[in-house]
Amino acid sequence: MIPTTNSPDPALPPARSRRPGRVGSSARGSVDDPVFAERYRAMSSRDARFDGQFITGVHSTGIYCRPSCPAMTPKPGNVSFYLTAAAAHEAGLRACKRCLPDAVPGSPAWNIRDDLAARAMRLIGDGTVEREGVPGLAHRLGYTPRHLTRVLVAEVGAGPLALARAHRAQTARVLLTSTDLPVTDVAFAAGFGSVRQFNDTIAAVYERTPSALRAGAGVHPGGDPIVRTGSRISLLLPARAPFDGQGLLDFLGARAVTGVERSTPTGYERTLRLPHGWARLHLALAGTIEAPAIECTARLHSLADLAPLVSRVRRLCDLDADAQAIDLVLAGDPALAGSVHRTPGVRVPGSLDPEETLFRALLGQQVSVAAARTSLGRLSAALSTSVDDAQPGNDQEHTDSPHLLFPPAADIADNGRKVLRGPAARIETIIRVARALASGDLVLDVGDSRDDLQARLTALPGIGPWTAGYVAMRVLGSPDILLTSDLALRQGAGRLGLPDTARDLAVHGSVWAPWRSYAGMHLWRAAGGPRPAGPELTGGNGAAPLR
């Protein structure tokens, strides 16, 4: 979906009225095609808001660029637009050395959409093809590899192998420009099967050898400069403006589980499990108001986990959200306009670990945030294991730093009854869920569809619509879930002059579609502080201009 809020061309249609176009809908140079014309005007504006929404392929030069590339605007007849870098690769184009089109926020379409192509894109971004191959990806989605390939080619212009290849190329670029690893190690850490395959791919995508790509590394405007000190990797993950990064970090910090995570004066840090081992990460705000970013500093047990780490942190921080399109819709309701004006770019926090998110939701039912933290801290202290390089030391700073991995489902199933406190029915639900996860009878991942995930969860005794909706919102990034049964959310609605009963709030909230999850974040925020007393609203629809 192309964001068109504050567009340089007022003739562009509202972004929310269109779903992302298919590859075949923007034929090369077809100015009579409304999709092509819309994207061509967006590219001509060189507005960074469009980066990641689509890719510009310039056939006269043989390169593809981000829409904001400062190069001379090509003639329409030389241009094609693609939804993915892989589709541009398949067309024989190489990445622009000037604008680095793979160093931008990703497309928000894969969270907005819930079809097969979107679910596959979420899993490919998490590295499923590298770990399980195309058959494994297809099995997770419930289709044959042939059908999955056919759908992806039709929808995004490339099959799963080509999409994974583009993903590996981007990971390799990150490792080449951020570490001093030998080139051979980079090849295998990025997921390539051989050094020859690695060399061929880098040459095809970047028109450079791996050594030349490393030698030319630097800080690129709007890109992701990365540094490495010892075994620690730090990188900037760009976000779309506006970005309420502080609100996001405050949300995570307020729910931090002792030993597993904590809020720090500079940000938020925690431990987590990744496919090849543990990681410790620290997140902090970076960039500027116009070009915001999250600085992610990580210590990885295995560099092979860099790609899934980046994918999961981007989802946790909701960095790919089309913030201006969201704020435009929400500010159209006078009751929300003040909150949107005061805090533009609110994000919906995602999830680093779907199973952990489910347990946190179960332990957070009908209790305060503080009580949930206490229960989760007790569970972690009793059942967690310590990461290899983070054994608590004698100094206070090290003792307080995250050093525990959230306990796996199998350990909770075996020993949870000895640790959990509270109503017997809730404990029974948690143990039942833990056993289902440990046995594989219940599987959660970003490749689920919202309806299927919620149906499987509510089919389990003890799990209701609130828990299922909350998990779908955070694990899948579903943008259109309003948890009207949540007491705090309804209290926030009342503070803003909105209906405070579940039924009436659901009816009123229909005007916020398809961004009701983001509206809910505004309502939660209103419940947590004094009644808002922000600046007078002056906009024609009751909203001040969005920042």
LUMGU-943185 format. One record per residue (C-alpha): residue in one letter; residue number from 1; x, y, z. Coordinates in steps of 0.02 Angstrom, whole numbers, always signed. Example, Ala and Ser with C-alpha at 12.3 -4.5 7.8 and 13.67 -1.06 7.14 Angstrom:
  type  seq       X       Y       Z
     a    1    +615    -225    +390
     s    2    +684     -53    +357
***
This chain:
  type  seq       X       Y       Z
     m    1      +0      +0      +0
     i    2     +70    +169     -48
     p    3     +54    +303     +86
     t    4     -28    +458     +16
     t    5     -52    +566    +169
     n    6     +19    +740    +140
     s    7     +57    +679     -36
     p    8    +144    +799    -155
     d    9      +4    +761    -279
     p   10    -171    +789    -208
     a   11    -243    +684    -348
     l   12    -174    +525    -272
     p   13    -314    +418    -198
     p   14    -319    +382     -11
     a   15    -200    +241     +35
     r   16    -328    +146    +137
     s   17    -443    +129     -13
     r   18    -326     +13    -107
     r   19    -240    -151     -68
     p   20     -61    -169    -128
     g   21     -54    -191    -316
     r   22      +5    -352    -394
     v   23    +162    -354    -498
     g   24     +66    -360    -661
     s   25     -37    -207    -616
     s   26    +102     -81    -649
     a   27    +166    -125    -820
     r   28    +325     -44    -882
     g   29    +298    +134    -937
     s   30    +109    +120    -939
     v   31     +58    +295    -883
     d   32    -122    +249    -920
     d   33    -113    +117    -783
     p   34    -173    +207    -624
     v   35     -59    +102    -513
     f   36     +93    +143    -620
     a   37     +46    +327    -627
     e   38     +23    +336    -439
     r   39    +191    +256    -405
     y   40    +280    +360    -537
     r   41    +217    +521    -456
     a   42    +270    +455    -285
     m   43    +444    +413    -352
     s   44    +460    +583    -435
     s   45    +430    +667    -267
     r   46    +581    +577    -192
     d   47    +488    +564     -27
     a   48    +567    +439     +93
     r   49    +394    +389    +156
     f   50    +376    +280      +2
     d   51    +539    +184     +32
     g   52    +501      +0     +59
     q   53    +324     +17      -8
     f   54    +384     -25    -182
     i   55    +546     -31    -284
     t   56    +587     +67    -441
     g   57    +669     -33    -580
     v   58    +760     +73    -710
     h   59    +791     -33    -865
     s   60    +897     +95    -956
     t   61   +1030     +82    -820
     g   62    +994     -96    -761
     i   63    +972     -47    -579
     y   64    +833     -40    -451
     c   65    +815     +98    -322
     r   66    +715    +155    -174
     p   67    +584    +286    -223
     s   68    +682    +424    -135
     c   69    +843    +393    -232
     p   70    +918    +564    -275
     a   71    +965    +510    -452
     m   72    +884    +594    -602
     t   73    +703    +542    -627
     p   74    +697    +412    -767
     k   75    +574    +420    -911
     p   76    +414    +319    -885
     g   77    +457    +204   -1028
     n   78    +614    +147    -940
     v   79    +530    +109    -774
     s   80    +445     -40    -694
     f   81    +387     -52    -514
     y   82    +407    -205    -404
     l   83    +346    -252    -231
     t   84    +507    -345    -183
     a   85    +693    -338    -218
     a   86    +682    -520    -272
     a   87    +562    -474    -413
     a   88    +686    -342    -472
     h   89    +825    -472    -466
     e   90    +719    -590    -570
     a   91    +701    -451    -699
     g   92    +891    -442    -714
     l   93    +915    -282    -614
     r   94   +1048    -247    -482
     a   95   +1039    -142    -324
     c   96   +1084     +43    -335
     k   97   +1252     +77    -252
     r   98   +1198    +254    -210
     c   99   +1034    +230    -117
     l  100   +1049     +49     -53
     p  101    +866      +2     -83
     d  102    +874    -144     +41
     a  103    +921     -30    +187
     v  104    +747     +42    +216
     p  105    +591      -1    +317
     g  106    +500    -150    +248
     s  107    +327    -154    +171
     p  108    +181    -138    +294
     a  109     +77    -242    +173
     w  110    +131    -408    +249
     n  111     +46    -364    +414
     i  112    -105    -279    +337
     r  113    -137    -426    +223
     d  114    -174    -598    +295
     d  115    -175    -701    +136
     l  116     -55    -840     +87
     a  117     +72    -723      +6
     a  118     +80    -610    +159
     r  119     +97    -756    +280
     a  120    +236    -828    +172
     m  121    +327    -662    +167
     r  122    +325    -652    +357
     l  123    +400    -826    +371
     i  124    +531    -795    +236
     g  125    +585    -638    +327
     d  126    +609    -743    +484
     g  127    +727    -860    +391
     t  128    +614   -1012    +374
     v  129    +679   -1057    +200
     e  130    +859   -1056    +262
     r  131    +815   -1171    +406
     e  132    +682   -1285    +330
     g  133    +688   -1259    +142
     v  134    +541   -1224     +29
     p  135    +455   -1389     +76
     g  136    +463   -1337    +259
     l  137    +393   -1165    +220
     a  138    +252   -1241    +118
     h  139    +213   -1367    +255
     r  140    +198   -1229    +384
     l  141     +74   -1140    +273
     g  142     -25   -1297    +229
     y  143      +6   -1297     +40
     t  144    +115   -1387     -84
     p  145    +280   -1305    -135
     r  146    +216   -1292    -314
     h  147     +57   -1200    -266
     l  148    +151   -1085    -146
     t  149    +277   -1041    -282
     r  150    +137   -1004    -406
     v  151     +49    -888    -283
     l  152    +207    -793    -235
     v  153    +259    -766    -416
     a  154     +86    -699    -456
     e  155     +75    -589    -301
     v  156    +251    -521    -271
     g  157    +346    -565    -430
     a  158    +462    -700    -365
     g  159    +454    -875    -293
     p  160    +511    -926    -117
     l  161    +688    -972    -172
     a  162    +714    -803    -256
     l  163    +640    -712    -107
     a  164    +753    -807     +13
     r  165    +902    -774    -100
     a  166    +870    -586     -90
     h  167    +853    -603     +98
     r  168   +1020    -693    +109
     a  169   +1103    -560      +1
     q  170   +1045    -424    +119
     t  171   +1106    -522    +271
     a  172   +1274    -549    +186
     r  173   +1290    -363    +152
     v  174   +1257    -328    +336
     l  175   +1390    -453    +390
     l  176   +1518    -393    +263
     t  177   +1499    -212    +313
     s  178   +1482    -240    +500
     t  179   +1603    -378    +547
     d  180   +1781    -433    +516
     l  181   +1725    -612    +486
     p  182   +1817    -701    +344
     v  183   +1716    -696    +184
     t  184   +1693    -885    +189
     d  185   +1615    -873    +362
     v  186   +1501    -734    +304
     a  187   +1438    -843    +162
     f  188   +1382    -984    +276
     a  189   +1321    -869    +415
     a  190   +1206    -783    +289
     g  191   +1132    -951    +239
     f  192   +1219    -986     +73
     g  193   +1253   -1167     +30
     s  194   +1423   -1134     -47
     v  195   +1551    -996     -69
     r  196   +1524   -1001    -257
     q  197   +1337    -972    -236
     f  198   +1377    -830    -117
     n  199   +1498    -746    -237
     d  200   +1378    -762    -384
     t  201   +1233    -689    -286
     i  202   +1330    -539    -219
     a  203   +1395    -502    -394
     a  204   +1221    -515    -469
     v  205   +1135    -408    -337
     y  206   +1267    -276    -299
     e  207   +1382    -289    -453
     r  208   +1530    -302    -335
     t  209   +1634    -441    -262
     p  210   +1610    -473     -76
     s  211   +1781    -397     -41
     a  212   +1739    -241    -139
     l  213   +1572    -225     -50
     r  214   +1663    -234    +116
     a  215   +1795    -108     +63
     g  216   +1664     +16      +8
     a  217   +1560      +5    +168
     g  218   +1512    +169    +248
     v  219   +1368    +273    +313
     h  220   +1235    +299    +180
     p  221   +1097    +429    +197
     g  222    +942    +346    +266
     g  223   +1029    +178    +271
     d  224   +1085     +64    +409
     p  225   +1264    +103    +463
     i  226   +1331     -39    +568
     v  227   +1483     -58    +680
     r  228   +1558    -207    +766
     t  229   +1660    -207    +925
     g  230   +1728    -376    +979
     s  231   +1585    -501    +969
     r  232   +1450    -366    +983
     i  233   +1356    -304    +830
     s  234   +1265    -137    +827
     l  235   +1152     -81    +687
     l  236   +1022     +51    +649
     l  237    +850     -10    +600
     p  238    +757    +128    +508
     a  239    +575    +168    +546
     r  240    +444    +269    +455
     a  241    +408    +440    +526
     p  242    +321    +488    +634
     f  243    +381    +363    +763
     d  244    +333    +362    +947
     g  245    +487    +263    +994
     q  246    +488    +321   +1174
     g  247    +310    +263   +1201
     l  248    +356     +94   +1129
     l  249    +508     +73   +1243
     d  250    +405    +132   +1392
     f  251    +274      -2   +1354
     l  252    +407    -137   +1349
     g  253    +498     -70   +1502
     a  254    +340     -62   +1607
     r  255    +314    -248   +1576
     a  256    +496    -301   +1595
     v  257    +520    -467   +1686
     t  258    +662    -465   +1811
     g  259    +810    -566   +1752
     v  260    +744    -581   +1573
     e  261    +729    -398   +1526
     r  262    +742    -225   +1598
     s  263    +717     -42   +1560
     t  264    +878     +59   +1559
     p  265    +914    +246   +1560
     t  266    +955    +231   +1375
     g  267    +825    +106   +1317
     y  268    +772     -75   +1342
     e  269    +871    -237   +1349
     r  270    +832    -421   +1362
     t  271    +883    -599   +1321
     l  272    +796    -710   +1195
     r  273    +806    -877   +1107
     l  274    +842    -884    +922
     p  275    +847   -1035    +805
     h  276   +1034   -1067    +833
     g  277   +1055   -1010   +1013
     w  278   +1033    -864   +1132
     a  279   +1054    -678   +1108
     r  280   +1062    -524   +1217
     l  281   +1005    -360   +1143
     h  282    +988    -178   +1190
     l  283    +868     -62   +1100
     a  284    +885    +127   +1101
     l  285    +813    +274   +1005
     a  286    +918    +342    +863
     g  287    +904    +443    +704
     t  288    +805    +604    +688
     i  289    +623    +656    +692
     e  290    +618    +651    +503
     a  291    +718    +488    +490
     p  292    +691    +393    +653
     a  293    +776    +228    +693
     i  294    +806    +101    +829
     e  295    +986     +62    +874
     c  296    +998    -125    +907
     t  297   +1155    -186    +994
     a  298   +1163    -375   +1005
     r  299   +1277    -512   +1066
     l  300   +1237    -672    +972
     h  301   +1282    -851   +1012
     s  302   +1280    -883    +824
     l  303   +1294    -754    +685
     a  304   +1178    -865    +583
     d  305   +1040    -788    +689
     l  306   +1072    -610    +632
     a  307    +936    -611    +499
     p  308    +797    -681    +611
     l  309    +852    -564    +751
     v  310    +834    -411    +638
     s  311    +666    -473    +574
     r  312    +599    -502    +750
     v  313    +661    -336    +818
     r  314    +580    -246    +673
     r  315    +417    -334    +713
     l  316    +435    -300    +900
     c  317    +454    -114    +867
     d  318    +327    -109    +724
     l  319    +454     -14    +619
     d  320    +369     -47    +452
     a  321    +201     +31    +499
     d  322    +133    +164    +382
     a  323    +118    +291    +523
     q  324     +52    +437    +423
     a  325     -88    +335    +344
     i  326    -136    +267    +517
     d  327    -135    +438    +600
     l  328    -237    +514    +460
     v  329    -379    +389    +487
     l  330    -376    +399    +677
     a  331    -368    +589    +681
     g  332    -527    +591    +577
     d  333    -620    +548    +739
     p  334    -630    +707    +846
     a  335    -621    +600   +1003
     l  336    -451    +531    +954
     a  337    -385    +683    +862
     g  338    -306    +762   +1016
     s  339    -214    +603   +1065
     v  340    -150    +579    +888
     h  341     -93    +760    +880
     r  342      +1    +748   +1045
     t  343     +78    +579   +1007
     p  344     +93    +546    +821
     g  345    +165    +383    +760
     v  346    +103    +269    +900
     r  347    +157     +89    +871
     v  348     +83     -79    +920
     p  349    +221    -179   +1008
     g  350    +252    -347    +926
     s  351    +330    -508    +991
     l  352    +503    -585    +993
     d  353    +438    -756   +1045
     p  354    +257    -808   +1011
     e  355    +253    -939   +1149
     e  356    +319    -817   +1278
     t  357    +189    -690   +1223
     l  358     +50    -818   +1250
     f  359    +110    -858   +1426
     r  360    +124    -674   +1467
     a  361     -55    -648   +1406
     l  362    -118    -793   +1511
     l  363     -31    -731   +1668
     g  364     -90    -553   +1633
     q  365    -275    -594   +1626
     q  366    -379    -496   +1752
     v  367    -228    -434   +1849
     s  368    -127    -274   +1849
     v  369     +33    -253   +1750
     a  370    +133    -255   +1913
     a  371     +51    -417   +1970
     a  372     +85    -498   +1803
     r  373    +268    -445   +1813
     t  374    +282    -523   +1985
     s  375    +209    -689   +1926
     l  376    +317    -694   +1771
     g  377    +472    -649   +1872
     r  378    +438    -790   +1994
     l  379    +414    -913   +1851
     s  380    +574    -857   +1764
     a  381    +680    -861   +1922
     a  382    +625   -1040   +1959
     l  383    +628   -1118   +1785
     s  384    +743   -1013   +1675
     t  385    +921   -1052   +1622
     s  386   +1059    -924   +1613
     v  387   +1136    -874   +1447
     d  388   +1316    -929   +1426
     d  389   +1401    -759   +1436
     a  390   +1290    -675   +1564
     q  391   +1311    -763   +1730
     p  392   +1270    -637   +1867
     g  393   +1426    -562   +1942
     n  394   +1462    -475   +2106
     d  395   +1441    -297   +2044
     q  396   +1265    -227   +2053
     e  397   +1258    -174   +1872
     h  398   +1296    -349   +1808
     t  399   +1180    -429   +1934
     d  400   +1035    -324   +1873
     s  401   +1066    -353   +1688
     p  402    +960    -481   +1596
     h  403   +1040    -653   +1607
     l  404    +894    -775   +1606
     l  405    +804    -850   +1456
     f  406    +615    -857   +1474
     p  407    +571   -1037   +1519
     p  408    +519   -1151   +1375
     a  409    +347   -1229   +1367
     a  410    +413   -1402   +1413
     d  411    +486   -1339   +1578
     i  412    +325   -1246   +1621
     a  413    +225   -1403   +1583
     d  414    +335   -1510   +1696
     n  415    +365   -1391   +1841
     g  416    +243   -1246   +1824
     r  417    +125   -1307   +1959
     k  418    +263   -1292   +2089
     v  419    +289   -1109   +2049
     l  420    +127   -1033   +1986
     r  421      +9    -946   +2107
     g  422    -170    -890   +2086
     p  423    -337    -967   +2039
     a  424    -329   -1153   +2007
     a  425    -422   -1135   +1841
     r  426    -292   -1014   +1774
     i  427    -148   -1126   +1827
     e  428    -233   -1274   +1743
     t  429    -252   -1173   +1583
     i  430     -68   -1124   +1583
     i  431     -11   -1303   +1610
     r  432    -129   -1366   +1475
     v  433     -64   -1237   +1351
     a  434    +117   -1277   +1397
     r  435     +88   -1462   +1364
     a  436      +6   -1425   +1196
     l  437    +152   -1315   +1144
     a  438    +283   -1439   +1204
     s  439    +200   -1584   +1112
     g  440    +174   -1486    +951
     d  441     -15   -1498    +962
     l  442     -17   -1308    +969
     v  443    +101   -1211    +857
     l  444    +116   -1022    +851
     d  445    +216    -925    +722
     v  446    +207    -771    +612
     g  447    +144    -877    +467
     d  448     -26    -902    +549
     s  449    -180    -814    +487
     r  450    -271    -709    +615
     d  451    -434    -806    +606
     d  452    -348    -975    +618
     l  453    -238    -922    +764
     q  454    -383    -851    +862
     a  455    -492   -1004    +827
     r  456    -357   -1125    +885
     l  457    -327   -1027   +1044
     t  458    -509   -1004   +1093
     a  459    -538   -1190   +1063
     l  460    -429   -1222   +1217
     p  461    -524   -1218   +1383
     g  462    -482   -1063   +1482
     i  463    -434    -952   +1335
     g  464    -559    -819   +1285
     p  465    -572    -685   +1150
     w  466    -464    -558   +1244
     t  467    -314    -674   +1258
     a  468    -331    -736   +1079
     g  469    -350    -559   +1012
     y  470    -204    -492   +1113
     v  471     -90    -632   +1053
     a  472    -143    -608    +871
     m  473    -114    -421    +884
     r  474     +62    -441    +951
     v  475    +124    -600    +867
     l  476     +52    -569    +693
     g  477     +54    -379    +698
     s  478    -132    -379    +655
     p  479    -177    -195    +639
     d  480    -365    -206    +660
     i  481    -403    -283    +830
     l  482    -497    -185    +963
     l  483    -499    -272   +1132
     t  484    -662    -199   +1194
     s  485    -672    -322   +1340
     d  486    -514    -244   +1414
     l  487    -561    -139   +1567
     a  488    -414     -18   +1553
     l  489    -449     +11   +1369
     r  490    -631     +53   +1407
     q  491    -576    +169   +1547
     g  492    -465    +259   +1424
     a  493    -610    +272   +1302
     g  494    -716    +353   +1437
     r  495    -579    +480   +1473
     l  496    -579    +531   +1291
     g  497    -768    +549   +1287
     l  498    -797    +385   +1194
     p  499    -922    +247   +1239
     d  500    -854    +145   +1385
     t  501    -958     -12   +1363
     a  502    -890    -154   +1257
     r  503   -1036    -159   +1136
     d  504   -1050     +28   +1107
     l  505    -861     +49   +1093
     a  506    -854     -90    +962
     v  507    -988      -1    +860
     h  508    -901    +168    +872
     g  509    -731     +90    +837
     s  510    -784     +30    +665
     v  511    -737    +202    +598
     w  512    -555    +168    +646
     a  513    -539     +17    +530
     p  514    -418     -48    +473
     w  515    -313     +25    +615
     r  516    -412     -20    +771
     s  517    -258     -98    +855
     y  518    -175     +74    +849
     a  519    -331    +158    +915
     g  520    -324     +37   +1061
     m  521    -147     +94   +1101
     h  522    -211    +273   +1113
     l  523    -351    +216   +1228
     w  524    -230    +120   +1341
     r  525    -120    +273   +1350
     a  526    -268    +383   +1399
     a  527    -310    +261   +1540
     g  528    -135    +269   +1612
     g  529    -120    +454   +1651
     p  530    -217    +610   +1700
     r  531    -355    +672   +1587
     p  532    -269    +745   +1432
     a  533    -256    +934   +1424
     g  534    -161    +956   +1261
     p  535    -157   +1101   +1140
     e  536    -316   +1169   +1065
     l  537    -366   +1077    +907
     t  538    -373   +1186    +753
     g  539    -390   +1068    +605
     g  540    -544   +1071    +496
     n  541    -595    +897    +554
     g  542    -561    +932    +737
     a  543    -378    +883    +727
     a  544    -223    +990    +727
     p  545    -100    +956    +585
     l  546      -4    +795    +612
     r  547    +179    +811    +655
***
